Amino acid sequence: MSKLLIFGLGFLAQLLFSGRMVLQWFLSEKSKKIITPVIFWWLSILAAFLLFVYGYLRDDFAIMFGQTITYFIYIRNLQLQGEWKRLPKLLQIFLWIFPLLLVLYGFNNDIYNAKRLFRNEDIPFWLLMLGSVAQLIFTLRFVYQWVYSERKKISSLPMGFWFLSLAGSSLILVYGIFRKDPVLLAGHGIGIVMYLRNIVIQKNESKG
């Protein structure tokens, strides 16, 4: 696949990620409190699906690593909102096992191997570690959100989510600069602005 198509896939994924945040931001600004619409999670799953494929095609473990965990948390949030059960059973099963199927396909067809995955010549080891740590922090925001939502028995985005988003996104932006990855630069450059604004909204909501 050509680089143009691969980057196009990545930009589409980031556009969906940014779109969900813009929608969430708009609804939150309108209501003066943090809103988490159902479409936020559907867009999240679709974007994670595409960005996982993008990371796969770019041989970028850090991107794949970050998307895998959050992908399943998005599914859990749809379950908490009662939306997941509306999907046909076969589609539910496919979405659950998709990341595993893609990785197994890659290894079984010699598309890549463990050495290539973890030792991409274009990504020095220190940069891979930076990207992985950045993705881990960015992923922890949804782990935190998941635990919080499970306790409350309702899907919501607490303050800690936005602080972890800001920290993780800032590090991924640095990673994107070193990787010269326009997809990461565009997505996280916009994201940082929205995370800061959501922190302000939630602080004002708490004061009210």
Salt bridges, closest charged atoms under 4 A:
GLU29 OE2 - ARG197 NE 2.46
ASP59 OD2 - ARG116 NH2 2.69
ASP60 OD2 - ARG179 NH2 3.20
GLU83 OE1 - ARG86 NH1 3.58
GLU150 OE2 - ARG76 NE 2.44
ASP181 OD2 - ARG58 NH2 3.14
